[in-house]
Amino acid sequence: GLQYFLGNYGPQAVVLVEPGNAEPFRRIELPARRVHFAVDSARPRFAYIFTEDGQLHQLNVITAKIEKSIKLTEPYS
């Protein structure tokens, strides 16, 4: 299975930590300031990040890229 940690990295980025990898830390820049994020326990290759612009982003933790985004609300600020 996948073993990783996802954490805050400033207001507009997250960090993917993968112990044992040749490149254990990967910084992922977000299109807007982060509000909240969560890992998908049913499909661990994905994490979801909600940003201040009202978008929910699906992050593929294998490629470290946002694959999909959907507008949920109006922007927060």
N, CA, C and O atoms as a Tinker XYZ file with bonds, in Angstrom:
   308  protein
     1  N      0.812000   -1.194000    0.000000    73     2
     2  CA     0.000000    0.000000    0.000000    64     1     3
     3  C      0.852000    1.252000    0.000000    63     2     4     5
     4  O      2.064000    1.210000    0.210000    81     3
     5  N      0.199000    2.339000   -0.236000    73     3     6
     6  CA     0.874000    3.641000   -0.227000    64     5     7
     7  C      1.122000    4.087000    1.203000    63     6     8     9
     8  O      0.248000    3.968000    2.061000    81     7
     9  N      2.316000    4.601000    1.454000    73     7    10
    10  CA     2.646000    5.161000    2.758000    64     9    11
    11  C      3.187000    6.564000    2.546000    63    10    12    13
    12  O      4.263000    6.754000    1.980000    81    11
    13  N      2.414000    7.553000    3.016000    73    11    14
    14  CA     2.830000    8.943000    2.855000    64    13    15
    15  C      2.133000    9.797000    3.903000    63    14    16    17
    16  O      1.188000    9.360000    4.559000    81    15
    17  N      2.611000   11.000000    4.044000    73    15    18
    18  CA     1.996000   12.019000    4.882000    64    17    19
    19  C      1.751000   13.232000    4.003000    63    18    20    21
    20  O      2.525000   13.509000    3.087000    81    19
    21  N      0.683000   13.948000    4.280000    73    19    22
    22  CA     0.390000   15.190000    3.574000    64    21    23
    23  C      0.306000   16.279000    4.630000    63    22    24    25
    24  O     -0.417000   16.133000    5.616000    81    23
    25  N      1.040000   17.372000    4.432000    73    23    26
    26  CA     1.063000   18.423000    5.437000    64    25    27
    27  C      1.022000   19.818000    4.842000    63    26    28    29
    28  O      1.164000   20.003000    3.633000    81    27
    29  N      0.823000   20.801000    5.721000    73    27    30
    30  CA     0.830000   22.214000    5.336000    64    29    31
    31  C      2.237000   22.635000    4.931000    63    30    32    33
    32  O      3.223000   22.171000    5.504000    81    31
    33  N      2.321000   23.516000    3.941000    73    31    34
    34  CA     3.601000   24.108000    3.553000    64    33    35
    35  C      3.313000   25.545000    3.145000    63    34    36    37
    36  O      3.283000   25.874000    1.959000    81    35
    37  N      3.104000   26.383000    4.130000    73    35    38
    38  CA     2.731000   27.763000    3.855000    64    37    39
    39  C      1.266000   27.845000    3.468000    63    38    40    41
    40  O      0.588000   26.820000    3.394000    81    39
    41  N      0.768000   29.051000    3.220000    73    39    42
    42  CA    -0.663000   29.224000    2.965000    64    41    43
    43  C     -1.143000   28.706000    1.611000    63    42    44    45
    44  O     -2.336000   28.449000    1.444000    81    43
    45  N     -0.248000   28.548000    0.650000    73    43    46
    46  CA    -0.692000   28.202000   -0.697000    64    45    47
    47  C      0.026000   26.967000   -1.248000    63    46    48    49
    48  O      0.225000   26.844000   -2.457000    81    47
    49  N      0.411000   26.053000   -0.351000    73    47    50
    50  CA     1.073000   24.821000   -0.790000    64    49    51
    51  C      0.874000   23.730000    0.255000    63    50    52    53
    52  O      0.565000   24.000000    1.415000    81    51
    53  N      1.059000   22.496000   -0.189000    73    51    54
    54  CA     1.106000   21.346000    0.712000    64    53    55
    55  C      2.402000   20.601000    0.414000    63    54    56    57
    56  O      3.017000   20.796000   -0.634000    81    55
    57  N      2.807000   19.748000    1.346000    73    55    58
    58  CA     4.000000   18.939000    1.139000    64    57    59
    59  C      3.606000   17.473000    1.246000    63    58    60    61
    60  O      2.878000   17.071000    2.153000    81    59
    61  N      4.095000   16.700000    0.316000    73    59    62
    62  CA     3.890000   15.263000    0.297000    64    61    63
    63  C      5.174000   14.630000    0.829000    63    62    64    65
    64  O      6.243000   14.801000    0.243000    81    63
    65  N      5.069000   13.900000    1.939000    73    63    66
    66  CA     6.223000   13.279000    2.579000    64    65    67
    67  C      6.120000   11.772000    2.370000    63    66    68    69
    68  O      5.156000   11.136000    2.795000    81    67
    69  N      7.129000   11.217000    1.709000    73    67    70
    70  CA     7.154000    9.783000    1.412000    64    69    71
    71  C      8.465000    9.182000    1.924000    63    70    72    73
    72  O      9.453000    9.132000    1.192000    81    71
    73  N      8.475000    8.726000    3.187000    73    71    74
    74  CA     9.700000    8.153000    3.753000    64    73    75
    75  C     10.201000    6.980000    2.903000    63    74    76    77
    76  O      9.414000    6.150000    2.448000    81    75
    77  N     11.493000    6.926000    2.702000    73    75    78
    78  CA    12.079000    5.828000    1.936000    64    77    79
    79  C     12.223000    6.107000    0.451000    63    78    80    81
    80  O     12.921000    5.367000   -0.243000    81    79
    81  N     11.587000    7.149000   -0.053000    73    79    82
    82  CA    11.736000    7.511000   -1.474000    64    81    83
    83  C     13.047000    8.254000   -1.693000    63    82    84    85
    84  O     13.592000    8.856000   -0.768000    81    83
    85  N     13.543000    8.208000   -2.910000    73    83    86
    86  CA    14.751000    8.960000   -3.253000    64    85    87
    87  C     14.529000   10.455000   -3.049000    63    86    88    89
    88  O     15.445000   11.176000   -2.655000    81    87
    89  N     13.320000   10.913000   -3.316000    73    87    90
    90  CA    12.921000   12.314000   -3.111000    64    89    91
    91  C     11.778000   12.311000   -2.082000    63    90    92    93
    92  O     10.608000   12.311000   -2.465000    81    91
    93  N     12.110000   12.309000   -0.768000    73    91    94
    94  CA    11.070000   12.110000    0.250000    64    93    95
    95  C     10.117000   13.289000    0.464000    63    94    96    97
    96  O      9.040000   13.100000    1.028000    81    95
    97  N     10.482000   14.495000    0.030000    73    95    98
    98  CA     9.620000   15.665000    0.206000    64    97    99
    99  C      9.288000   16.271000   -1.154000    63    98   100   101
   100  O     10.185000   16.595000   -1.933000    81    99
   101  N      7.989000   16.422000   -1.436000    73    99   102
   102  CA     7.564000   17.087000   -2.670000    64   101   103
   103  C      6.594000   18.206000   -2.311000    63   102   104   105
   104  O      5.529000   17.962000   -1.744000    81   103
   105  N      6.978000   19.440000   -2.650000    73   103   106
   106  CA     6.127000   20.610000   -2.414000    64   105   107
   107  C      5.169000   20.744000   -3.586000    63   106   108   109
   108  O      5.575000   20.683000   -4.746000    81   107
   109  N      3.882000   20.930000   -3.268000    73   107   110
   110  CA     2.858000   21.048000   -4.306000    64   109   111
   111  C      2.191000   22.406000   -4.163000    63   110   112   113
   112  O      1.486000   22.668000   -3.188000    81   111
   113  N      2.421000   23.258000   -5.141000    73   111   114
   114  CA     1.844000   24.607000   -5.155000    64   113   115
   115  C      0.362000   24.512000   -5.492000    63   114   116   117
   116  O     -0.035000   23.754000   -6.377000    81   115
   117  N     -0.451000   25.287000   -4.782000    73   115   118
   118  CA    -1.898000   25.301000   -5.003000    64   117   119
   119  C     -2.303000   26.562000   -5.757000    63   118   120   121
   120  O     -1.604000   27.573000   -5.682000    81   119
   121  N     -3.420000   26.522000   -6.481000    73   119   122
   122  CA    -3.858000   27.691000   -7.248000    64   121   123
   123  C     -4.412000   28.822000   -6.384000    63   122   124   125
   124  O     -4.569000   29.945000   -6.863000    81   123
   125  N     -4.707000   28.538000   -5.123000    73   123   126
   126  CA    -5.223000   29.552000   -4.191000    64   125   127
   127  C     -4.866000   29.107000   -2.777000    63   126   128   129
   128  O     -4.361000   28.004000   -2.568000    81   127
   129  N     -5.137000   29.988000   -1.803000    73   127   130
   130  CA    -4.827000   29.643000   -0.409000    64   129   131
   131  C     -5.652000   28.439000    0.047000    63   130   132   133
   132  O     -6.842000   28.328000   -0.249000    81   131
   133  N     -4.995000   27.558000    0.766000    73   131   134
   134  CA    -5.621000   26.335000    1.262000    64   133   135
   135  C     -6.540000   26.627000    2.451000    63   134   136   137
   136  O     -6.189000   27.409000    3.335000    81   135
   137  N     -7.712000   25.995000    2.469000    73   135   138
   138  CA    -8.620000   26.071000    3.612000    64   137   139
   139  C     -8.522000   24.776000    4.416000    63   138   140   141
   140  O     -8.367000   24.806000    5.637000    81   139
   141  N     -8.612000   23.639000    3.723000    73   139   142
   142  CA    -8.591000   22.335000    4.393000    64   141   143
   143  C     -8.183000   21.265000    3.389000    63   142   144   145
   144  O     -8.341000   21.441000    2.181000    81   143
   145  N     -7.660000   20.160000    3.897000    73   143   146
   146  CA    -7.365000   19.024000    3.021000    64   145   147
   147  C     -7.599000   17.725000    3.770000    63   146   148   149
   148  O     -7.574000   17.688000    5.000000    81   147
   149  N     -7.828000   16.654000    3.010000    73   147   150
   150  CA    -8.054000   15.327000    3.590000    64   149   151
   151  C     -7.588000   14.270000    2.600000    63   150   152   153
   152  O     -7.624000   14.471000    1.386000    81   151
   153  N     -7.151000   13.145000    3.143000    73   151   154
   154  CA    -6.743000   12.001000    2.333000    64   153   155
   155  C     -7.951000   11.091000    2.154000    63   154   156   157
   156  O     -8.736000   10.910000    3.085000    81   155
   157  N     -8.101000   10.525000    0.977000    73   155   158
   158  CA    -9.195000    9.596000    0.680000    64   157   159
   159  C     -8.811000    8.212000    1.205000    63   158   160   161
   160  O     -7.951000    7.550000    0.624000    81   159
   161  N     -9.437000    7.772000    2.292000    73   159   162
   162  CA    -9.073000    6.481000    2.887000    64   161   163
   163  C     -9.509000    5.301000    2.018000    63   162   164   165
   164  O     -8.913000    4.227000    2.104000    81   163
   165  N    -10.526000    5.477000    1.194000    73   163   166
   166  CA   -10.984000    4.404000    0.305000    64   165   167
   167  C    -10.093000    4.281000   -0.934000    63   166   168   169
   168  O     -9.889000    3.186000   -1.458000    81   167
   169  N     -9.569000    5.416000   -1.391000    73   167   170
   170  CA    -8.675000    5.444000   -2.562000    64   169   171
   171  C     -7.445000    6.261000   -2.180000    63   170   172   173
   172  O     -7.374000    7.449000   -2.495000    81   171
   173  N     -6.476000    5.644000   -1.506000    73   171   174
   174  CA    -5.357000    6.400000   -0.935000    64   173   175
   175  C     -4.452000    7.107000   -1.932000    63   174   176   177
   176  O     -3.596000    7.893000   -1.524000    81   175
   177  N     -4.615000    6.853000   -3.225000    73   175   178
   178  CA    -3.791000    7.590000   -4.190000    64   177   179
   179  C     -4.284000    9.023000   -4.371000    63   178   180   181
   180  O     -3.639000    9.820000   -5.052000    81   179
   181  N     -5.441000    9.361000   -3.755000    73   179   182
   182  CA    -6.004000   10.701000   -3.883000    64   181   183
   183  C     -6.123000   11.407000   -2.539000    63   182   184   185
   184  O     -6.392000   10.791000   -1.508000    81   183
   185  N     -5.915000   12.710000   -2.585000    73   183   186
   186  CA    -6.210000   13.600000   -1.464000    64   185   187
   187  C     -7.065000   14.725000   -2.039000    63   186   188   189
   188  O     -7.024000   14.992000   -3.241000    81   187
   189  N     -7.831000   15.376000   -1.186000    73   187   190
   190  CA    -8.718000   16.451000   -1.630000    64   189   191
   191  C     -8.366000   17.712000   -0.875000    63   190   192   193
   192  O     -8.175000   17.693000    0.341000    81   191
   193  N     -8.282000   18.815000   -1.612000    73   191   194
   194  CA    -7.874000   20.093000   -1.034000    64   193   195
   195  C     -8.913000   21.140000   -1.399000    63   194   196   197
   196  O     -9.217000   21.350000   -2.573000    81   195
   197  N     -9.455000   21.796000   -0.371000    73   195   198
   198  CA   -10.410000   22.879000   -0.567000    64   197   199
   199  C     -9.652000   24.186000   -0.437000    63   198   200   201
   200  O     -8.924000   24.383000    0.536000    81   199
   201  N     -9.813000   25.089000   -1.408000    73   199   202
   202  CA    -9.083000   26.355000   -1.408000    64   201   203
   203  C    -10.030000   27.552000   -1.304000    63   202   204   205
   204  O    -11.230000   27.432000   -1.552000    81   203
   205  N     -9.473000   28.709000   -0.933000    73   203   206
   206  CA   -10.257000   29.931000   -0.705000    64   205   207
   207  C    -11.051000   30.403000   -1.909000    63   206   208   209
   208  O    -12.006000   31.165000   -1.756000    81   207
   209  N    -10.680000   29.973000   -3.088000    73   207   210
   210  CA   -11.426000   30.384000   -4.279000    64   209   211
   211  C    -12.707000   29.568000   -4.467000    63   210   212   213
   212  O    -13.402000   29.725000   -5.471000    81   211
   213  N    -13.021000   28.690000   -3.495000    73   211   214
   214  CA   -14.246000   27.899000   -3.541000    64   213   215
   215  C    -14.125000   26.592000   -4.301000    63   214   216   217
   216  O    -15.125000   25.909000   -4.524000    81   215
   217  N    -12.916000   26.239000   -4.698000    73   215   218
   218  CA   -12.688000   25.024000   -5.489000    64   217   219
   219  C    -12.269000   23.847000   -4.600000    63   218   220   221
   220  O    -11.559000   24.020000   -3.610000    81   219
   221  N    -12.723000   22.653000   -4.975000    73   219   222
   222  CA   -12.254000   21.410000   -4.374000    64   221   223
   223  C    -11.379000   20.727000   -5.419000    63   222   224   225
   224  O    -11.812000   20.497000   -6.548000    81   223
   225  N    -10.146000   20.404000   -5.034000    73   223   226
   226  CA    -9.173000   19.838000   -5.966000    64   225   227
   227  C     -8.868000   18.392000   -5.590000    63   226   228   229
   228  O     -8.703000   18.067000   -4.414000    81   227
   229  N     -8.795000   17.535000   -6.593000    73   227   230
   230  CA    -8.381000   16.149000   -6.387000    64   229   231
   231  C     -6.894000   16.059000   -6.714000    63   230   232   233
   232  O     -6.481000   16.286000   -7.851000    81   231
   233  N     -6.099000   15.727000   -5.706000    73   231   234
   234  CA    -4.650000   15.614000   -5.863000    64   233   235
   235  C     -4.269000   14.146000   -6.008000    63   234   236   237
   236  O     -4.614000   13.328000   -5.156000    81   235
   237  N     -3.565000   13.812000   -7.072000    73   235   238
   238  CA    -3.017000   12.475000   -7.242000    64   237   239
   239  C     -1.676000   12.468000   -6.517000    63   238   240   241
   240  O     -0.749000   13.160000   -6.938000    81   239
   241  N     -1.556000   11.700000   -5.438000    73   239   242
   242  CA    -0.328000   11.728000   -4.645000    64   241   243
   243  C      0.819000   10.976000   -5.321000    63   242   244   245
   244  O      1.974000   11.140000   -4.929000    81   243
   245  N      0.525000   10.168000   -6.312000    73   243   246
   246  CA     1.584000    9.468000   -7.043000    64   245   247
   247  C      2.289000   10.428000   -7.998000    63   246   248   249
   248  O      3.518000   10.450000   -8.065000    81   247
   249  N      1.514000   11.217000   -8.734000    73   247   250
   250  CA     2.101000   12.171000   -9.683000    64   249   251
   251  C      2.352000   13.536000   -9.058000    63   250   252   253
   252  O      3.057000   14.362000   -9.638000    81   251
   253  N      1.775000   13.785000   -7.865000    73   251   254
   254  CA     1.865000   15.082000   -7.172000    64   253   255
   255  C      1.259000   16.204000   -8.008000    63   254   256   257
   256  O      1.752000   17.332000   -8.005000    81   255
   257  N      0.188000   15.881000   -8.720000    73   255   258
   258  CA    -0.497000   16.871000   -9.562000    64   257   259
   259  C     -1.996000   16.874000   -9.278000    63   258   260   261
   260  O     -2.591000   15.844000   -8.960000    81   259
   261  N     -2.589000   18.060000   -9.403000    73   259   262
   262  CA    -4.041000   18.182000   -9.286000    64   261   263
   263  C     -4.649000   17.642000  -10.574000    63   262   264   265
   264  O     -4.338000   18.120000  -11.664000    81   263
   265  N     -5.516000   16.646000  -10.441000    73   263   266
   266  CA    -6.120000   16.018000  -11.624000    64   265   267
   267  C     -7.467000   16.615000  -11.987000    63   266   268   269
   268  O     -7.799000   16.748000  -13.165000    81   267
   269  N     -8.241000   16.975000  -10.972000    73   267   270
   270  CA    -9.576000   17.520000  -11.220000    64   269   271
   271  C     -9.857000   18.620000  -10.213000    63   270   272   273
   272  O     -9.312000   18.624000   -9.109000    81   271
   273  N    -10.716000   19.555000  -10.607000    73   271   274
   274  CA   -11.176000   20.612000   -9.706000    64   273   275
   275  C    -12.647000   20.876000   -9.992000    63   274   276   277
   276  O    -13.107000   20.760000  -11.128000    81   275
   277  N    -13.367000   21.228000   -8.952000    73   275   278
   278  CA   -14.781000   21.555000   -9.101000    64   277   279
   279  C    -15.101000   22.731000   -8.182000    63   278   280   281
   280  O    -14.601000   22.806000   -7.059000    81   279
   281  N    -15.936000   23.646000   -8.667000    73   279   282
   282  CA   -16.331000   24.798000   -7.864000    64   281   283
   283  C    -17.454000   24.376000   -6.916000    63   282   284   285
   284  O    -18.500000   23.899000   -7.354000    81   283
   285  N    -17.223000   24.557000   -5.602000    73   283   286
   286  CA   -18.227000   24.211000   -4.598000    64   285   287
   287  C    -18.975000   25.420000   -4.065000    63   286   288   289
   288  O    -20.180000   25.355000   -3.822000    81   287
   289  N    -18.258000   26.524000   -3.882000    73   287   290
   290  CA   -18.844000   27.728000   -3.292000    64   289   291
   291  C    -18.272000   28.961000   -3.985000    63   290   292   293
   292  O    -17.393000   28.869000   -4.842000    81   291
   293  N    -18.788000   30.092000   -3.595000    73   291   294
   294  CA   -18.191000   31.356000   -4.025000    64   293   295
   295  C    -16.864000   31.532000   -3.285000    63   294   296   297
   296  O    -16.666000   30.924000   -2.234000    81   295
   297  N    -15.956000   32.348000   -3.812000    73   295   298
   298  CA   -14.682000   32.573000   -3.127000    64   297   299
   299  C    -14.874000   33.102000   -1.706000    63   298   300   301
   300  O    -15.818000   33.842000   -1.431000    81   299
   301  N    -13.976000   32.717000   -0.820000    73   299   302
   302  CA   -14.023000   33.143000    0.577000    64   301   303
   303  C    -13.587000   34.585000    0.739000    63   302   304   305
   304  O    -14.098000   35.297000    1.604000    81   303
   305  N    -12.636000   35.027000   -0.095000    73   303   306
   306  CA   -12.138000   36.400000    0.060000    64   305   307
   307  C    -11.860000   37.026000   -1.283000    63   306   308
   308  O    -11.435000   38.180000   -1.349000    81   307
